[in-house]
Amino acid sequence: MASFWLPLLPVLLAISVESVDILQVDVNRNRVVDASDRERYFHGVNVVVKGPPWIPIVDKFDPDWSFSKEDMQALQKLGLNGIRLGMMWPGVEPQRGQYNETYLTMMKDLVDMAGQYGIYSLLDCHQDVLSEKFCGEGVPDWAVYTGNAPGFPFPLGGAAPYDYDPKTGYPKPEDCAKFDWTSYQFSAATSAAYQSIYNNTNGLLTSMAEFWGKVASTFSDNKFVLGYEIINEPWAGDIFADPTLLLPTVADKKNLANAYDVVNHEIRKYDDQHCVYFEGVTWGYLSDGFEEVPGGTAYCNRSVLSYHFYEPPQFTVEEQFSERAKDTKRLGCASFLTEFGIGSVSDLMFATMNEADRYFQSWLGWEYKPYVCITGCGRSLWYPNGTMNMPVAKALSRTYAQAIAGNGVEMTFNHITSEFKLHYKIYESCTSNLTEIYMNEELHYPRGYTATVTPKDIVTWHTPHDNMFHVEHDTTKLKPGASITVHIVSR
């Protein structure tokens, strides 16, 4: 399969910006939709640079550091039409109240360039353990306030706090390596620092909201932005002052719901169109603790529940999708799997993608490249020598519907046989008759394929270019509720 990427790579398709819509949510279907009310689906990867300069290399390809034209062409050819892009708070606001306009312009240019390859960006305020002061990353140093908490990492490692490197102001790498980074969530100082943001101590929640307001003002009219993800994998807060925060649903209710309302309110001053993505604590096995979407029910059509799947902390892939589907229905919004492991091909990886198809869930795998490897970094599509990891590439490059002119009922793809099935129903409010299916002909259908669409004659199909399969139905002969099926098998 090495020839698949030689040469690397021609531009596959010019995307017309005028034809792109800002995506919102159909609250009756709990699905992300475009202006024609077609359901839209995304497969992609995380692109998160956790340290300075907080943005990938964009002007040339590098197996560890870039998100350049060559990267975008590679994703496009694989049918990966979305990224979760780290919109790093320290990059935007290195000094309190002083915004880095250069960084914002560079990020906007990156989003615009990705959009020309049909790649949408979810802007993610990424953090893990909140700060490098806690052997993690995420918020600016000025946004870290621990109050009277014992020195980090108490109670881990006994009573003695770590020494801070006088050059960096952070714990030394050899000390950080004493525990897995996830363990540092249970430090008293880390927990207190999260709680300081949730409580708006020293105006920190206000500052976080204003950071998002600045981002929203920059991207408010950008049609290739999926939305704004308020914070990645939020910790519960000060579990030493309030141990009940560790119980399912409690932290979502006590801390996150109010914080998200504050941030949503600030975003909506500048952008009342894009979706706000919100995430509960990572161990919410059953129902999350949210009673409404950020800002209340008026924003259901612009709200998306973000969630992750890893085993652990989740129990099973089936349970995670089932419970998040219940949350989505209860809250009246859409949902989106924004992280799961794609570093190597595994049965669990395929099970996750199969379950996502079953629930019509978009997904963004962790992660595209290692970038700044402070916490939980990974490598999926590229080896260090710059060659593509073809087993992972083939696994990610599934046949799937990117746009459905109706209400999706069933979608399946067999990664062994490449058999694809799609069943959807005509939806009354959908004004388009075009369904768009991505299929990697070279990797999955090297000897060609046989396609069947029904009802015959009333529904037709054609391939406008390589790897795209378009289905159109006669709107004069099919009424709302009528079924359409697509069946593609490899020869």
N, C-alpha and C positions, 0 to 999 in steps of 0.2 A: 503493500500500500504506500510505499514511500513516494511513488510518482504522483500521488494524489495532490501534493502541495508543490509540484514543480511545473511551471514556475510559481512562485508565491507572490502574489495571486492576482488574477485579473479582477477588475471591478465587475461585479456580477449584475448590478442593477442600480440605476440612478433613481434616487428617491425624490419625489416632488414634495417640497415642504408644504406647498399649497394644498396637497391632498391629505395632509395629516391633521388629526383632530386632537385637542386636549381630551384625555380620557377621563371618564367619570364612572359612576356605579348605577346600574339598574337595580333598585332596591327590591323589586319583585322577584328577580332572578338571583340576586346577590352575586352578580357578575360584573366585571369591568367591561365597559362598552364604549364605542366611539359615537360620533354624532349621528350616525345612521342607525344606532342601536344594535350594531353587530357586536357580538361577544368577542373580546380580544384576549389572546393568550400569549404568554412570554416564557421562553426558555433562555437561560443565560447563566452568567457567572458573577462573582463578586470581584470588584476592582477597588481595593482599599489600601492606601498608602498610610501606614500608621505613624510615620515620623517625618521630619523635614526631608524634602520640601513639601510634603503632604499631597503631592500630585505625581502621577507617573510620567515617565519620559514620553513625549508625544511626537517628536520629530524623527525618530528612528527606532527600528526594532531592537529589543533586548530581551533575552529569555527570562530575565528576572525583574526588569524594571519598567518596561514600556507598556503603554496602551496607545499605539501609533496606528497609522493608516494600515500597515501590514497586519496588526492585530485585529482591527475592525474587519478587514477583508476576510481574515480567517474565520472569525465568528460568523460573519454573514454567510459564508459558504457552508458552514455547519448548521445553519438555521437557527443560530443563537441570536435572538433579537432583543435581548435586554441585559443590562448590567446594573448591579448595585454599587454605586460609585460613592466612595468615602468622601463626604463633604465635611472635612475635618475642622472642628471648632478652633483649634490653635492656628490653623492656616488662615481662617477667616478673621479671627480676632486675637492676634498674638498679644496685644496689650489691651486692657479693658477699655472699651469704648472707641478703640482705634481699629478700623476695619482695613484689611489688606485688599485694596481694590485690584491690585495686580493679580493676586491669587484668584479672586472671583472672576476676573476677565479670562484668565487661563482656563478655569474650570468651565466657564460658559463656552469658550471656543472648543474645548474637548467634547462637551455635550453636543454642540452643533455639528462637529465633525462626525461623531458617532451616528448622529441622526441621518447623515447623508448615506449611511450604509444600513439604514433601517433599524438601528439599535437605539432603544429607549433607555433612559437612565433614571434609576431610583436614587435620589440624593439621600445619603445615609449619614447621620451624625454618629459615627462609629466610636465605640469605646469598649475596653475590656479592663475591668478593675479600675476604671475611671482615670488613672493618671500614672505617669512614669514614677511618681513619688511612691506608688504602691506596686511597683514592678509590672505595670500595665501601660495603658495609653488611652488617650481620649480627650480630656478637657484641658484647656490652658492652665498653666501653673497657678495663675492668679485666681482661678475658679475652685481651688482646693482649700477647704476649710474644715479642720478636724475638731475644733473646740478644745475640750478638755480630755479628749480620748488619749489613752496610753500610746506611747511611741510605737510606730509600725515595726514589726508585724504582730505585736501582741494580740492575742494569746498564742500565736504560732511561734514555735521555736524557743519557748521559755520567756523569761522576763526581759532579756536584754534586747533593746531595739537595734535594728540594722544601722551601721554607720553609713552616712551619706557621702558620696564622692564630692569633694569640694569643687571640682571642676564642673560637674553636671548638676549637682544638687539632688541627685537621685541615688537610690541604693546601688551598691556595686553589683555587677552582673553575677559574680560568684555567690553573693548572698541571695539574689533573686532565684538562682538556680536550685536553692535548697528545697523549694516546694514547687509543685505544679502551679502555674499562674492562676488557675481557677481557685486554688486554696486561699489566695489572698483576699477573696471576697469576704472571708470570715475574719479578717483583721478588724479590730475595733476602730482603727483610724480610717480604714476604707469605708466601713459602714457609716461612720459619722460623717464622712465627706459626702456620700450620696444623700444622707438625710439633710445636710445643710442646703443642698440644691432643692430638694423637695419642699423644705420648710421656708424657702426664700431667705435663708440667713444671709445677711450682708447683701441682699438683693440679687443672689446668685440665680434664682429661677427667673427673675426678671431679665437678667443678662442673657440667659440661655434662650428665652423667648425672643429677645431682641436680635440675637444672632440669627435665629430662624427667620425673623422678619426681614433682616438684611438679605438673606439668601432668597427669600420669596420675592422680594422686590427686584432681584436680579434675574430671576427665572420665571416671572409671572406669566409671560406670553410665550414661553418656550414650549412648542408642541411635542418635543421629544423627551420631555420630563414626565416620568410616570407619577411622581409625587415626592413628598418630603417625609422621610422616616425620622421621627422625633429623636429616638435614641435606640441604639443597638443593645440588646440583652440587658435591660436595666436590672440592677440589684435591688433588693427589697427595701433597703434603708438601714437604719440603726437597729440591728437585731439584738444588740446588747441592752439598749434602753427598752426595746419592745420585742421580746422573743416571738410574739404571736405573728410577727411579720413573715416568719418562715412557713406559716401554715398556708395551704392553698387558698387563693382568692384574697387574702387579707392585705398584702402589700399593694395589689392592684387597686383595691378600694381605698385604702388609707393614704397612699402616697402617689401612685401613678395617675389615677383618674384626674385629680385636681391639677397636677403638673401638666398633663396633656391638655386640659382645658385652657390653661394659661398660655401655653405655646400656640395652640390652635387659634386663640383669640388674636394673638399678635400676627400670625401668618395671614389671617383673613383681612387684616388691614391693607395688605399689599396684593394678595392673591386669593380670590374667592372662587377659583376654578379648579386648580389641581387638587388631587387627593392628598390627604394627610394619612400616613401609615403609622400605626401605633402597635406596640408590642407589650405583652405582659411579662411577668417574671418567667424565667425559663423552665421552672419546675411546675408550671400549672398543668398537671396531668389531666385533670378533668376540666370542669368549666373554669374560665378565667373569672376575675372578680369585677369586670367592668359592667356597669348597669346601662351605660350609654356610650356612644362614640364620642370622641373629643368634640366639645362644643355643643353636644346634645343632638337630638333626633333631626334637627333641621339640616345637619351635615351628614346624614347617612349616605347620601348620594355622592359624597366626596370624602369617604372614609374607608380605609382598608386595614383589616387586622393582619399584622405581620407576625409570622411564627417560624420557628426553626424545628428541625428534626435531627437529633443525635441520640445515639443509644449507648450509654446514658446521656442526659438525665431522663429522656423519655423512655417509656417502657417498650412499646411496640409501634411500628409505623401505622398499623391499622387503627390503633387507639388514637394516635395523634391526629390523623386526618378526620376521624369520626367526631372527636370532641371539638376540634376547631370548626368543623362544619356546623355543629350545633351552636357554637358561640356566634358564628357569622349570621346564622338565621335569627338568633335571639336579638342580636344587636342591630340587624337590618342593614348591614354593610357588605362589602366583599372581603375576601381574604387572599393571602399570597404567601407561599413558602419562600422565604427570602434567604434561608441557609439550609444546606445539608451537605454531607460529605461527598466529594467527587474526586478525591485525590488518587484513587485507584478503583479499578473495576471490581465490583463485589455483588453478591446476591442482594445485599441490603440496598445498595445503590439502585439496582434495577427495581426492587420492590418499592422503593420510595417513588420513583418516576412512574411506575405502573399505578400506584395508589393516587398519585397526583392526576393522572389521566382519568381515573375513575371518578374523582371528585371535581374534575375540571378546574384544577389548580395550576396557576403559573408557578414557575420555580426559578431560583437563582442559586447555583451551587457555590460552595466554599472550597477553594477560591481559585481565581484564574492564575495568579502568579504570587510568589512569596513577598515581593516588595520589601517593606521594612519588617523584619521578622522579630517583633517584640513578643507577641502572644499569638497562639493558635494560627500560625501562618501555614499555608499549604501550597502545593504545586499540582496543577491538574493537566494542562494542555501542552506544556513545553518542557522538554528535558533541558538540563543546564547547557548542553552544547547547541541549543537552538533548534533541534529537530522536534517534530510534533509527537506527542504521546498518542499514537494512533488507536490503541485499545480504548482509552478514555474518550478520545474524539469520536470514535464510532458509537460508543455507548451514549454520549450526549446528543449525537446528531440523529434524533428520532423523527419519525414521521408524525406530524401533529398538525392540528388546525390552528393557524395563527389568527384567523378571523372567521366567525361563523355567522351567516346571515339568518339567524334564528336562535333558538334555545337548544343548547347542547344537551343531549340525553345520555349518550354513551360514546366513549372514545377509548380505543385500545390499540396498542402496538406491541407486537411480539418481537423482541429483539433477536430472537434466534431465527425465525422464519421471515421476518420483515412484513408479516401480514398486518394490515391496518384496517380498522373499522371505525366509521363515524356515523352516528345517528343523531339527527337534530330535527326540530319541528319549526315550521314557519311561525314567526312571532309577530303579532299584530302591529306593534310599534316599529318594527324594523323596516326601514325604507330602502335597504339595499338587498339585491338578490345574489350578491357575490360572496362565496365562501372561499377562503384561501388556505391551502394546505401545503406545508413544506414537506419535501421528501428528498432524501439524499440518494440520487440515482446511482452514483458511482460506488458508494459504500454499501447500500442496502439492496439495490436492484441492478447489479452489473449485467445481467442477461435480459434486462427489460422487466416489464410488469404487465399485469392484466388488471384493468380497472372496470368496475361495475357501479353505476349510479342508478338509483331508482327514486321515483317512478320514471321509467324509460321514456325518452322523447320529451317529456315535460321538464326533465332535468338534464342538462348537458355539461360536459367537461372539456377542458383544453389545457395545454401547458404553454403559458405565455413565454417562458424561458426555462432554462435548466433548473431543476429542483423545485419548481413551483407547479402546483396542480390546482386549477381553478374550477369551481363548480358554480353553475348558474341555474336558477329555476325560473320558469315562466310564471310571472306574478298574476297573469290573468287566469291561470288554470289551477293554481294552488292557493288555497285559502289558509288563514291562520289555524294552526293546529295540525296541518297536514305534515306527514313525515317524509324526510329525505334520508337516504342511506348512501354511504360511500364505502366501497370495499376494494382494497388494493392488495394484490398478492404478487410476490416475486415469481418470475418464471424459472 
